[in-house]
């Protein structure tokens, strides 16, 4: 008999922030879970000097501050960070995660500058195209809150991060359509790890967090976490 999850750490993806989890945070807190959704921080030397391991260290510290049993939930880059820190978790939820090695080789190829200008170059029309399943208010909020990202961290993730298969139970969530992390890739990872797989109705990379079906997706993840 598994103990009931008491807390959850929610880790955002590249260019985002803890705000991406607002809907999930509300769903989890309504079930009386203690929830943390921090913003990942650049190192003192600046964003361009910030690497994947710098973010992973922050996730580790934030996770250790939460009471057990605890869940570690990550989306996109945050999903890969969650995999790296899974040893400290009692359950793992991965939402369209950037895959670890060797699955990383199947990602669409991208080049990352020293600083990825997701905030500087943000346009409302671009955000609306990236979030076809979000309502207008959510798209506007996201447009105003994107942040620039470390190209170094993104390059390191793209080049392949080796992780151990988690010892805890794992749920993988894949959007129906995702141009950044193909759904088949998330499904392959779930199969290899004997993880549960939830195929979300979302039709974008961050749709499970920001789309119209985000609350339902969070409720399904919560139900999985609560299952004995």
Secondary structure, 3 states (H helix, E strand, C coil): CCCCCCEEEEECCCCCCHHHHHHHHHHHHHCCCEEECCCCCCECCEHHHCCHHHHHHHHHHHHHCCCCCEEEEEECHHHHHHHHCHHHCCEEEEECCCCCCCHHHHCCCCCCCCEECCCCCCCHHHHHHHCCCCCHHHHHHHHHHCCCEEHHHHHHHHHCCCCCCCCCEEEEEECCCCCCCCHHHHHHHHHHCCCEEEECCCCCCCHHHHCCCHHHHHHHHHHHHHCC
